[in-house]
Amino acid sequence: MIRSVRRTLRLLYPPSPQQQLSIEQRNWLIRQKFEAGEGLSDLARYYGITPQRVYQIVHEKRLGAG
């Protein structure tokens, strides 16, 4: 019973990867995972950012650069 509760909690509240990574490391991982076939929405959900931001990261666009 305790295992199933823990498993459910991990599914509902996965550990936040950005707390353990620098932004540069996170962005590198996002690019690698995207190149391996993961979708923008899935990556956004996993890293807690918007799909638009994932797109910018994948295409190496900087925020505020114009």
Predicted model as a PDB file, atoms N, CA, C, CB and O in Angstrom, pLDDT in the B-factor column:
MODEL        1                                                                  
ATOM      1  N   MET A   1       0.818  -1.192   0.000  1.00 78.00           N  
ATOM      2  CA  MET A   1       0.000   0.000   0.000  1.00 78.00           C  
ATOM      3  C   MET A   1       0.861   1.254   0.000  1.00 78.00           C  
ATOM      4  CB  MET A   1      -0.930  -0.001   1.196  1.00 78.00           C  
ATOM      5  O   MET A   1       0.601   2.179  -0.770  1.00 78.00           O  
ATOM      6  N   ILE A   2       1.883   1.301   0.852  1.00 79.00           N  
ATOM      7  CA  ILE A   2       2.742   2.475   0.917  1.00 79.00           C  
ATOM      8  C   ILE A   2       3.462   2.676  -0.407  1.00 79.00           C  
ATOM      9  CB  ILE A   2       3.754   2.344   2.061  1.00 79.00           C  
ATOM     10  O   ILE A   2       3.625   3.812  -0.853  1.00 79.00           O  
ATOM     11  N   ARG A   3       3.895   1.592  -1.041  1.00 82.00           N  
ATOM     12  CA  ARG A   3       4.560   1.708  -2.344  1.00 82.00           C  
ATOM     13  C   ARG A   3       3.642   2.328  -3.377  1.00 82.00           C  
ATOM     14  CB  ARG A   3       5.034   0.341  -2.829  1.00 82.00           C  
ATOM     15  O   ARG A   3       4.070   3.183  -4.154  1.00 82.00           O  
ATOM     16  N   SER A   4       2.395   1.914  -3.396  1.00 81.00           N  
ATOM     17  CA  SER A   4       1.474   2.463  -4.396  1.00 81.00           C  
ATOM     18  C   SER A   4       1.210   3.947  -4.140  1.00 81.00           C  
ATOM     19  CB  SER A   4       0.149   1.681  -4.390  1.00 81.00           C  
ATOM     20  O   SER A   4       1.051   4.721  -5.083  1.00 81.00           O  
ATOM     21  N   VAL A   5       1.162   4.341  -2.877  1.00 78.00           N  
ATOM     22  CA  VAL A   5       0.976   5.757  -2.551  1.00 78.00           C  
ATOM     23  C   VAL A   5       2.200   6.555  -3.005  1.00 78.00           C  
ATOM     24  CB  VAL A   5       0.736   5.946  -1.023  1.00 78.00           C  
ATOM     25  O   VAL A   5       2.061   7.623  -3.601  1.00 78.00           O  
ATOM     26  N   ARG A   6       3.388   6.039  -2.725  1.00 77.00           N  
ATOM     27  CA  ARG A   6       4.614   6.718  -3.155  1.00 77.00           C  
ATOM     28  C   ARG A   6       4.680   6.837  -4.669  1.00 77.00           C  
ATOM     29  CB  ARG A   6       5.844   5.975  -2.640  1.00 77.00           C  
ATOM     30  O   ARG A   6       5.046   7.884  -5.204  1.00 77.00           O  
ATOM     31  N   ARG A   7       4.324   5.757  -5.357  1.00 75.00           N  
ATOM     32  CA  ARG A   7       4.342   5.761  -6.816  1.00 75.00           C  
ATOM     33  C   ARG A   7       3.364   6.803  -7.359  1.00 75.00           C  
ATOM     34  CB  ARG A   7       3.997   4.362  -7.363  1.00 75.00           C  
ATOM     35  O   ARG A   7       3.686   7.540  -8.292  1.00 75.00           O  
ATOM     36  N   THR A   8       2.180   6.859  -6.777  1.00 75.00           N  
ATOM     37  CA  THR A   8       1.176   7.836  -7.207  1.00 75.00           C  
ATOM     38  C   THR A   8       1.659   9.254  -6.959  1.00 75.00           C  
ATOM     39  CB  THR A   8      -0.152   7.601  -6.482  1.00 75.00           C  
ATOM     40  O   THR A   8       1.495  10.125  -7.814  1.00 75.00           O  
ATOM     41  N   LEU A   9       2.254   9.493  -5.798  1.00 69.00           N  
ATOM     42  CA  LEU A   9       2.771  10.824  -5.489  1.00 69.00           C  
ATOM     43  C   LEU A   9       3.895  11.225  -6.442  1.00 69.00           C  
ATOM     44  CB  LEU A   9       3.269  10.873  -4.046  1.00 69.00           C  
ATOM     45  O   LEU A   9       3.972  12.382  -6.856  1.00 69.00           O  
ATOM     46  N   ARG A  10       4.773  10.270  -6.797  1.00 68.00           N  
ATOM     47  CA  ARG A  10       5.843  10.578  -7.749  1.00 68.00           C  
ATOM     48  C   ARG A  10       5.278  10.913  -9.127  1.00 68.00           C  
ATOM     49  CB  ARG A  10       6.816   9.398  -7.856  1.00 68.00           C  
ATOM     50  O   ARG A  10       5.828  11.760  -9.831  1.00 68.00           O  
ATOM     51  N   LEU A  11       4.189  10.256  -9.516  1.00 66.00           N  
ATOM     52  CA  LEU A  11       3.568  10.565 -10.799  1.00 66.00           C  
ATOM     53  C   LEU A  11       2.922  11.945 -10.784  1.00 66.00           C  
ATOM     54  CB  LEU A  11       2.532   9.505 -11.152  1.00 66.00           C  
ATOM     55  O   LEU A  11       3.017  12.695 -11.755  1.00 66.00           O  
ATOM     56  N   LEU A  12       2.266  12.273  -9.677  1.00 66.00           N  
ATOM     57  CA  LEU A  12       1.602  13.558  -9.574  1.00 66.00           C  
ATOM     58  C   LEU A  12       2.573  14.708  -9.331  1.00 66.00           C  
ATOM     59  CB  LEU A  12       0.587  13.514  -8.474  1.00 66.00           C  
ATOM     60  O   LEU A  12       2.370  15.812  -9.835  1.00 66.00           O  
ATOM     61  N   TYR A  13       3.619  14.452  -8.564  1.00 64.00           N  
ATOM     62  CA  TYR A  13       4.586  15.479  -8.194  1.00 64.00           C  
ATOM     63  C   TYR A  13       6.005  14.984  -8.453  1.00 64.00           C  
ATOM     64  CB  TYR A  13       4.417  15.879  -6.714  1.00 64.00           C  
ATOM     65  O   TYR A  13       6.728  14.654  -7.513  1.00 64.00           O  
ATOM     66  N   PRO A  14       6.409  14.930  -9.729  1.00 62.00           N  
ATOM     67  CA  PRO A  14       7.769  14.448 -10.019  1.00 62.00           C  
ATOM     68  C   PRO A  14       8.800  15.418  -9.469  1.00 62.00           C  
ATOM     69  CB  PRO A  14       7.975  14.259 -11.540  1.00 62.00           C  
ATOM     70  O   PRO A  14       8.517  16.605  -9.309  1.00 62.00           O  
ATOM     71  N   PRO A  15       9.996  14.917  -9.180  1.00 62.00           N  
ATOM     72  CA  PRO A  15      11.037  15.821  -8.697  1.00 62.00           C  
ATOM     73  C   PRO A  15      11.329  16.880  -9.753  1.00 62.00           C  
ATOM     74  CB  PRO A  15      12.325  15.038  -8.341  1.00 62.00           C  
ATOM     75  O   PRO A  15      11.339  16.586 -10.948  1.00 62.00           O  
ATOM     76  N   SER A  16      11.558  18.078  -9.324  1.00 62.00           N  
ATOM     77  CA  SER A  16      11.775  19.191 -10.233  1.00 62.00           C  
ATOM     78  C   SER A  16      13.227  19.199 -10.718  1.00 62.00           C  
ATOM     79  CB  SER A  16      11.423  20.527  -9.547  1.00 62.00           C  
ATOM     80  O   SER A  16      14.135  19.459  -9.929  1.00 62.00           O  
ATOM     81  N   PRO A  17      13.455  18.921 -11.993  1.00 56.00           N  
ATOM     82  CA  PRO A  17      14.829  18.812 -12.485  1.00 56.00           C  
ATOM     83  C   PRO A  17      15.574  20.145 -12.499  1.00 56.00           C  
ATOM     84  CB  PRO A  17      14.823  18.231 -13.873  1.00 56.00           C  
ATOM     85  O   PRO A  17      16.794  20.160 -12.338  1.00 56.00           O  
ATOM     86  N   GLN A  18      14.872  21.265 -12.686  1.00 50.00           N  
ATOM     87  CA  GLN A  18      15.563  22.538 -12.769  1.00 50.00           C  
ATOM     88  C   GLN A  18      16.187  22.965 -11.450  1.00 50.00           C  
ATOM     89  CB  GLN A  18      14.619  23.592 -13.239  1.00 50.00           C  
ATOM     90  O   GLN A  18      17.050  23.843 -11.444  1.00 50.00           O  
ATOM     91  N   GLN A  19      15.782  22.376 -10.339  1.00 60.00           N  
ATOM     92  CA  GLN A  19      16.388  22.712  -9.057  1.00 60.00           C  
ATOM     93  C   GLN A  19      17.787  22.116  -8.941  1.00 60.00           C  
ATOM     94  CB  GLN A  19      15.509  22.221  -7.906  1.00 60.00           C  
ATOM     95  O   GLN A  19      18.591  22.568  -8.126  1.00 60.00           O  
ATOM     96  N   GLN A  20      18.074  21.117  -9.743  1.00 77.00           N  
ATOM     97  CA  GLN A  20      19.349  20.429  -9.641  1.00 77.00           C  
ATOM     98  C   GLN A  20      20.311  20.827 -10.754  1.00 77.00           C  
ATOM     99  CB  GLN A  20      19.131  18.939  -9.664  1.00 77.00           C  
ATOM    100  O   GLN A  20      21.497  20.507 -10.678  1.00 77.00           O  
ATOM    101  N   LEU A  21      19.833  21.509 -11.771  1.00 82.00           N  
ATOM    102  CA  LEU A  21      20.642  21.842 -12.931  1.00 82.00           C  
ATOM    103  C   LEU A  21      20.786  23.349 -13.091  1.00 82.00           C  
ATOM    104  CB  LEU A  21      20.036  21.238 -14.184  1.00 82.00           C  
ATOM    105  O   LEU A  21      19.914  24.119 -12.688  1.00 82.00           O  
ATOM    106  N   SER A  22      21.900  23.755 -13.688  1.00 88.00           N  
ATOM    107  CA  SER A  22      22.009  25.153 -14.093  1.00 88.00           C  
ATOM    108  C   SER A  22      21.138  25.334 -15.337  1.00 88.00           C  
ATOM    109  CB  SER A  22      23.513  25.565 -14.371  1.00 88.00           C  
ATOM    110  O   SER A  22      20.731  24.353 -15.959  1.00 88.00           O  
ATOM    111  N   ILE A  23      20.859  26.564 -15.691  1.00 91.00           N  
ATOM    112  CA  ILE A  23      20.042  26.824 -16.874  1.00 91.00           C  
ATOM    113  C   ILE A  23      20.750  26.307 -18.126  1.00 91.00           C  
ATOM    114  CB  ILE A  23      19.742  28.335 -17.007  1.00 91.00           C  
ATOM    115  O   ILE A  23      20.106  25.769 -19.027  1.00 91.00           O  
ATOM    116  N   GLU A  24      22.056  26.466 -18.181  1.00 92.00           N  
ATOM    117  CA  GLU A  24      22.814  25.977 -19.339  1.00 92.00           C  
ATOM    118  C   GLU A  24      22.720  24.457 -19.456  1.00 92.00           C  
ATOM    119  CB  GLU A  24      24.288  26.406 -19.234  1.00 92.00           C  
ATOM    120  O   GLU A  24      22.549  23.924 -20.552  1.00 92.00           O  
ATOM    121  N   GLN A  25      22.832  23.764 -18.326  1.00 91.00           N  
ATOM    122  CA  GLN A  25      22.709  22.303 -18.332  1.00 91.00           C  
ATOM    123  C   GLN A  25      21.303  21.881 -18.745  1.00 91.00           C  
ATOM    124  CB  GLN A  25      23.050  21.724 -16.946  1.00 91.00           C  
ATOM    125  O   GLN A  25      21.137  20.966 -19.552  1.00 91.00           O  
ATOM    126  N   ARG A  26      20.293  22.547 -18.192  1.00 92.00           N  
ATOM    127  CA  ARG A  26      18.903  22.243 -18.544  1.00 92.00           C  
ATOM    128  C   ARG A  26      18.678  22.436 -20.035  1.00 92.00           C  
ATOM    129  CB  ARG A  26      17.932  23.128 -17.742  1.00 92.00           C  
ATOM    130  O   ARG A  26      18.092  21.577 -20.694  1.00 92.00           O  
ATOM    131  N   ASN A  27      19.140  23.561 -20.569  1.00 94.00           N  
ATOM    132  CA  ASN A  27      18.934  23.840 -21.981  1.00 94.00           C  
ATOM    133  C   ASN A  27      19.640  22.822 -22.866  1.00 94.00           C  
ATOM    134  CB  ASN A  27      19.416  25.237 -22.312  1.00 94.00           C  
ATOM    135  O   ASN A  27      19.104  22.415 -23.896  1.00 94.00           O  
ATOM    136  N   TRP A  28      20.837  22.410 -22.469  1.00 93.00           N  
ATOM    137  CA  TRP A  28      21.562  21.396 -23.226  1.00 93.00           C  
ATOM    138  C   TRP A  28      20.769  20.087 -23.242  1.00 93.00           C  
ATOM    139  CB  TRP A  28      22.971  21.171 -22.626  1.00 93.00           C  
ATOM    140  O   TRP A  28      20.635  19.444 -24.283  1.00 93.00           O  
ATOM    141  N   LEU A  29      20.245  19.703 -22.075  1.00 93.00           N  
ATOM    142  CA  LEU A  29      19.450  18.469 -22.003  1.00 93.00           C  
ATOM    143  C   LEU A  29      18.187  18.577 -22.846  1.00 93.00           C  
ATOM    144  CB  LEU A  29      19.079  18.154 -20.549  1.00 93.00           C  
ATOM    145  O   LEU A  29      17.798  17.615 -23.508  1.00 93.00           O  
ATOM    146  N   ILE A  30      17.552  19.727 -22.827  1.00 94.00           N  
ATOM    147  CA  ILE A  30      16.344  19.926 -23.633  1.00 94.00           C  
ATOM    148  C   ILE A  30      16.673  19.737 -25.106  1.00 94.00           C  
ATOM    149  CB  ILE A  30      15.739  21.333 -23.389  1.00 94.00           C  
ATOM    150  O   ILE A  30      15.940  19.053 -25.821  1.00 94.00           O  
ATOM    151  N   ARG A  31      17.769  20.336 -25.569  1.00 95.00           N  
ATOM    152  CA  ARG A  31      18.164  20.180 -26.977  1.00 95.00           C  
ATOM    153  C   ARG A  31      18.446  18.722 -27.319  1.00 95.00           C  
ATOM    154  CB  ARG A  31      19.400  21.033 -27.283  1.00 95.00           C  
ATOM    155  O   ARG A  31      18.038  18.235 -28.373  1.00 95.00           O  
ATOM    156  N   GLN A  32      19.144  18.030 -26.425  1.00 95.00           N  
ATOM    157  CA  GLN A  32      19.469  16.623 -26.677  1.00 95.00           C  
ATOM    158  C   GLN A  32      18.210  15.765 -26.746  1.00 95.00           C  
ATOM    159  CB  GLN A  32      20.404  16.091 -25.589  1.00 95.00           C  
ATOM    160  O   GLN A  32      18.072  14.926 -27.636  1.00 95.00           O  
ATOM    161  N   LYS A  33      17.297  15.976 -25.808  1.00 94.00           N  
ATOM    162  CA  LYS A  33      16.065  15.198 -25.780  1.00 94.00           C  
ATOM    163  C   LYS A  33      15.181  15.508 -26.980  1.00 94.00           C  
ATOM    164  CB  LYS A  33      15.303  15.465 -24.491  1.00 94.00           C  
ATOM    165  O   LYS A  33      14.518  14.615 -27.508  1.00 94.00           O  
ATOM    166  N   PHE A  34      15.164  16.769 -27.417  1.00 96.00           N  
ATOM    167  CA  PHE A  34      14.384  17.136 -28.590  1.00 96.00           C  
ATOM    168  C   PHE A  34      14.950  16.456 -29.829  1.00 96.00           C  
ATOM    169  CB  PHE A  34      14.366  18.663 -28.774  1.00 96.00           C  
ATOM    170  O   PHE A  34      14.199  15.928 -30.649  1.00 96.00           O  
ATOM    171  N   GLU A  35      16.276  16.467 -29.968  1.00 95.00           N  
ATOM    172  CA  GLU A  35      16.921  15.802 -31.097  1.00 95.00           C  
ATOM    173  C   GLU A  35      16.678  14.300 -31.076  1.00 95.00           C  
ATOM    174  CB  GLU A  35      18.415  16.084 -31.090  1.00 95.00           C  
ATOM    175  O   GLU A  35      16.687  13.654 -32.124  1.00 95.00           O  
ATOM    176  N   ALA A  36      16.459  13.738 -29.885  1.00 95.00           N  
ATOM    177  CA  ALA A  36      16.189  12.303 -29.761  1.00 95.00           C  
ATOM    178  C   ALA A  36      14.724  11.976 -30.036  1.00 95.00           C  
ATOM    179  CB  ALA A  36      16.576  11.813 -28.369  1.00 95.00           C  
ATOM    180  O   ALA A  36      14.336  10.808 -30.050  1.00 95.00           O  
ATOM    181  N   GLY A  37      13.905  13.021 -30.255  1.00 96.00           N  
ATOM    182  CA  GLY A  37      12.522  12.769 -30.646  1.00 96.00           C  
ATOM    183  C   GLY A  37      11.449  13.143 -29.648  1.00 96.00           C  
ATOM    184  O   GLY A  37      10.266  12.935 -29.919  1.00 96.00           O  
ATOM    185  N   GLU A  38      11.824  13.689 -28.499  1.00 95.00           N  
ATOM    186  CA  GLU A  38      10.797  14.096 -27.538  1.00 95.00           C  
ATOM    187  C   GLU A  38      10.107  15.370 -28.016  1.00 95.00           C  
ATOM    188  CB  GLU A  38      11.415  14.310 -26.134  1.00 95.00           C  
ATOM    189  O   GLU A  38      10.737  16.228 -28.635  1.00 95.00           O  
ATOM    190  N   GLY A  39       8.829  15.489 -27.730  1.00 96.00           N  
ATOM    191  CA  GLY A  39       8.046  16.625 -28.193  1.00 96.00           C  
ATOM    192  C   GLY A  39       8.201  17.857 -27.326  1.00 96.00           C  
ATOM    193  O   GLY A  39       8.582  17.777 -26.158  1.00 96.00           O  
ATOM    194  N   LEU A  40       7.895  19.008 -27.927  1.00 96.00           N  
ATOM    195  CA  LEU A  40       7.990  20.279 -27.213  1.00 96.00           C  
ATOM    196  C   LEU A  40       7.121  20.294 -25.962  1.00 96.00           C  
ATOM    197  CB  LEU A  40       7.593  21.424 -28.128  1.00 96.00           C  
ATOM    198  O   LEU A  40       7.570  20.702 -24.890  1.00 96.00           O  
ATOM    199  N   SER A  41       5.873  19.845 -26.103  1.00 96.00           N  
ATOM    200  CA  SER A  41       4.949  19.876 -24.964  1.00 96.00           C  
ATOM    201  C   SER A  41       5.407  18.969 -23.837  1.00 96.00           C  
ATOM    202  CB  SER A  41       3.553  19.474 -25.406  1.00 96.00           C  
ATOM    203  O   SER A  41       5.300  19.326 -22.664  1.00 96.00           O  
ATOM    204  N   ASP A  42       5.920  17.791 -24.190  1.00 95.00           N  
ATOM    205  CA  ASP A  42       6.403  16.866 -23.167  1.00 95.00           C  
ATOM    206  C   ASP A  42       7.601  17.455 -22.423  1.00 95.00           C  
ATOM    207  CB  ASP A  42       6.781  15.518 -23.801  1.00 95.00           C  
ATOM    208  O   ASP A  42       7.687  17.362 -21.199  1.00 95.00           O  
ATOM    209  N   LEU A  43       8.519  18.058 -23.169  1.00 95.00           N  
ATOM    210  CA  LEU A  43       9.679  18.676 -22.537  1.00 95.00           C  
ATOM    211  C   LEU A  43       9.268  19.857 -21.662  1.00 95.00           C  
ATOM    212  CB  LEU A  43      10.679  19.131 -23.596  1.00 95.00           C  
ATOM    213  O   LEU A  43       9.792  20.040 -20.564  1.00 95.00           O  
ATOM    214  N   ALA A  44       8.334  20.646 -22.156  1.00 96.00           N  
ATOM    215  CA  ALA A  44       7.863  21.795 -21.380  1.00 96.00           C  
ATOM    216  C   ALA A  44       7.240  21.345 -20.071  1.00 96.00           C  
ATOM    217  CB  ALA A  44       6.853  22.612 -22.188  1.00 96.00           C  
ATOM    218  O   ALA A  44       7.511  21.920 -19.016  1.00 96.00           O  
ATOM    219  N   ARG A  45       6.415  20.330 -20.138  1.00 95.00           N  
ATOM    220  CA  ARG A  45       5.755  19.820 -18.938  1.00 95.00           C  
ATOM    221  C   ARG A  45       6.790  19.280 -17.954  1.00 95.00           C  
ATOM    222  CB  ARG A  45       4.735  18.719 -19.304  1.00 95.00           C  
ATOM    223  O   ARG A  45       6.694  19.534 -16.753  1.00 95.00           O  
ATOM    224  N   TYR A  46       7.766  18.547 -18.448  1.00 93.00           N  
ATOM    225  CA  TYR A  46       8.775  17.939 -17.587  1.00 93.00           C  
ATOM    226  C   TYR A  46       9.624  18.993 -16.877  1.00 93.00           C  
ATOM    227  CB  TYR A  46       9.670  17.015 -18.404  1.00 93.00           C  
ATOM    228  O   TYR A  46       9.921  18.868 -15.689  1.00 93.00           O  
ATOM    229  N   TYR A  47      10.010  20.039 -17.626  1.00 92.00           N  
ATOM    230  CA  TYR A  47      10.883  21.053 -17.051  1.00 92.00           C  
ATOM    231  C   TYR A  47      10.134  22.241 -16.455  1.00 92.00           C  
ATOM    232  CB  TYR A  47      11.830  21.541 -18.094  1.00 92.00           C  
ATOM    233  O   TYR A  47      10.756  23.154 -15.911  1.00 92.00           O  
ATOM    234  N   GLY A  48       8.814  22.238 -16.550  1.00 93.00           N  
ATOM    235  CA  GLY A  48       8.020  23.288 -15.931  1.00 93.00           C  
ATOM    236  C   GLY A  48       8.141  24.633 -16.629  1.00 93.00           C  
ATOM    237  O   GLY A  48       8.083  25.682 -15.987  1.00 93.00           O  
ATOM    238  N   ILE A  49       8.309  24.600 -17.946  1.00 95.00           N  
ATOM    239  CA  ILE A  49       8.386  25.824 -18.734  1.00 95.00           C  
ATOM    240  C   ILE A  49       7.370  25.728 -19.870  1.00 95.00           C  
ATOM    241  CB  ILE A  49       9.833  26.055 -19.289  1.00 95.00           C  
ATOM    242  O   ILE A  49       6.755  24.679 -20.065  1.00 95.00           O  
ATOM    243  N   THR A  50       7.192  26.810 -20.615  1.00 97.00           N  
ATOM    244  CA  THR A  50       6.191  26.797 -21.684  1.00 97.00           C  
ATOM    245  C   THR A  50       6.755  26.134 -22.935  1.00 97.00           C  
ATOM    246  CB  THR A  50       5.721  28.230 -22.006  1.00 97.00           C  
ATOM    247  O   THR A  50       7.968  26.127 -23.147  1.00 97.00           O  
ATOM    248  N   PRO A  51       5.867  25.573 -23.769  1.00 97.00           N  
ATOM    249  CA  PRO A  51       6.329  25.020 -25.050  1.00 97.00           C  
ATOM    250  C   PRO A  51       7.034  26.079 -25.904  1.00 97.00           C  
ATOM    251  CB  PRO A  51       5.144  24.428 -25.828  1.00 97.00           C  
ATOM    252  O   PRO A  51       7.976  25.768 -26.634  1.00 97.00           O  
ATOM    253  N   GLN A  52       6.575  27.325 -25.809  1.00 97.00           N  
ATOM    254  CA  GLN A  52       7.225  28.404 -26.559  1.00 97.00           C  
ATOM    255  C   GLN A  52       8.680  28.566 -26.119  1.00 97.00           C  
ATOM    256  CB  GLN A  52       6.461  29.730 -26.369  1.00 97.00           C  
ATOM    257  O   GLN A  52       9.565  28.765 -26.952  1.00 97.00           O  
ATOM    258  N   ARG A  53       8.924  28.480 -24.814  1.00 96.00           N  
ATOM    259  CA  ARG A  53      10.292  28.604 -24.308  1.00 96.00           C  
ATOM    260  C   ARG A  53      11.152  27.426 -24.760  1.00 96.00           C  
ATOM    261  CB  ARG A  53      10.290  28.697 -22.775  1.00 96.00           C  
ATOM    262  O   ARG A  53      12.324  27.600 -25.091  1.00 96.00           O  
ATOM    263  N   VAL A  54      10.564  26.219 -24.773  1.00 97.00           N  
ATOM    264  CA  VAL A  54      11.309  25.052 -25.265  1.00 97.00           C  
ATOM    265  C   VAL A  54      11.698  25.282 -26.723  1.00 97.00           C  
ATOM    266  CB  VAL A  54      10.464  23.744 -25.121  1.00 97.00           C  
ATOM    267  O   VAL A  54      12.828  24.999 -27.121  1.00 97.00           O  
ATOM    268  N   TYR A  55      10.763  25.794 -27.514  1.00 96.00           N  
ATOM    269  CA  TYR A  55      11.039  26.091 -28.918  1.00 96.00           C  
ATOM    270  C   TYR A  55      12.203  27.076 -29.032  1.00 96.00           C  
ATOM    271  CB  TYR A  55       9.780  26.663 -29.611  1.00 96.00           C  
ATOM    272  O   TYR A  55      13.096  26.894 -29.859  1.00 96.00           O  
ATOM    273  N   GLN A  56      12.189  28.113 -28.201  1.00 96.00           N  
ATOM    274  CA  GLN A  56      13.270  29.095 -28.227  1.00 96.00           C  
ATOM    275  C   GLN A  56      14.609  28.460 -27.862  1.00 96.00           C  
ATOM    276  CB  GLN A  56      12.961  30.246 -27.271  1.00 96.00           C  
ATOM    277  O   GLN A  56      15.635  28.761 -28.472  1.00 96.00           O  
ATOM    278  N   ILE A  57      14.589  27.587 -26.870  1.00 96.00           N  
ATOM    279  CA  ILE A  57      15.816  26.910 -26.445  1.00 96.00           C  
ATOM    280  C   ILE A  57      16.327  26.009 -27.555  1.00 96.00           C  
ATOM    281  CB  ILE A  57      15.575  26.092 -25.160  1.00 96.00           C  
ATOM    282  O   ILE A  57      17.517  26.018 -27.872  1.00 96.00           O  
ATOM    283  N   VAL A  58      15.436  25.237 -28.143  1.00 96.00           N  
ATOM    284  CA  VAL A  58      15.823  24.297 -29.198  1.00 96.00           C  
ATOM    285  C   VAL A  58      16.401  25.060 -30.398  1.00 96.00           C  
ATOM    286  CB  VAL A  58      14.604  23.435 -29.636  1.00 96.00           C  
ATOM    287  O   VAL A  58      17.336  24.597 -31.051  1.00 96.00           O  
ATOM    288  N   HIS A  59      15.835  26.221 -30.671  1.00 95.00           N  
ATOM    289  CA  HIS A  59      16.294  27.014 -31.813  1.00 95.00           C  
ATOM    290  C   HIS A  59      17.286  28.094 -31.384  1.00 95.00           C  
ATOM    291  CB  HIS A  59      15.102  27.655 -32.525  1.00 95.00           C  
ATOM    292  O   HIS A  59      17.599  29.004 -32.151  1.00 95.00           O  
ATOM    293  N   GLU A  60      17.777  27.982 -30.147  1.00 88.00           N  
ATOM    294  CA  GLU A  60      18.806  28.850 -29.565  1.00 88.00           C  
ATOM    295  C   GLU A  60      18.465  30.325 -29.648  1.00 88.00           C  
ATOM    296  CB  GLU A  60      20.117  28.612 -30.247  1.00 88.00           C  
ATOM    297  O   GLU A  60      19.337  31.151 -29.921  1.00 88.00           O  
ATOM    298  N   LYS A  61      17.208  30.663 -29.415  1.00 74.00           N  
ATOM    299  CA  LYS A  61      16.804  32.075 -29.379  1.00 74.00           C  
ATOM    300  C   LYS A  61      16.897  32.547 -27.933  1.00 74.00           C  
ATOM    301  CB  LYS A  61      15.344  32.278 -29.951  1.00 74.00           C  
ATOM    302  O   LYS A  61      16.485  31.842 -27.012  1.00 74.00           O  
ATOM    303  N   ARG A  62      17.420  33.699 -27.750  1.00 64.00           N  
ATOM    304  CA  ARG A  62      17.565  34.280 -26.417  1.00 64.00           C  
ATOM    305  C   ARG A  62      16.350  35.140 -26.097  1.00 64.00           C  
ATOM    306  CB  ARG A  62      18.863  35.117 -26.316  1.00 64.00           C  
ATOM    307  O   ARG A  62      15.816  35.818 -26.975  1.00 64.00           O  
ATOM    308  N   LEU A  63      15.916  35.112 -24.847  1.00 62.00           N  
ATOM    309  CA  LEU A  63      14.852  35.997 -24.413  1.00 62.00           C  
ATOM    310  C   LEU A  63      15.367  37.433 -24.422  1.00 62.00           C  
ATOM    311  CB  LEU A  63      14.337  35.600 -23.005  1.00 62.00           C  
ATOM    312  O   LEU A  63      16.485  37.704 -23.982  1.00 62.00           O  
ATOM    313  N   GLY A  64      14.555  38.336 -24.921  1.00 58.00           N  
ATOM    314  CA  GLY A  64      14.918  39.737 -24.903  1.00 58.00           C  
ATOM    315  C   GLY A  64      15.859  40.154 -26.028  1.00 58.00           C  
ATOM    316  O   GLY A  64      16.118  41.345 -26.202  1.00 58.00           O  
ATOM    317  N   ALA A  65      16.370  39.199 -26.788  1.00 54.00           N  
ATOM    318  CA  ALA A  65      17.252  39.549 -27.901  1.00 54.00           C  
ATOM    319  C   ALA A  65      16.406  39.927 -29.098  1.00 54.00           C  
ATOM    320  CB  ALA A  65      18.209  38.380 -28.253  1.00 54.00           C  
ATOM    321  O   ALA A  65      15.432  39.245 -29.414  1.00 54.00           O  
ATOM    322  N   GLY A  66      16.759  40.975 -29.747  1.00 47.00           N  
ATOM    323  CA  GLY A  66      15.934  41.365 -30.852  1.00 47.00           C  
ATOM    324  C   GLY A  66      16.719  41.905 -31.935  1.00 47.00           C  
ATOM    325  O   GLY A  66      16.166  42.290 -32.965  1.00 47.00           O  
TER     326      GLY A  66                                                      
ENDMDL                                                                          
END                                                                             
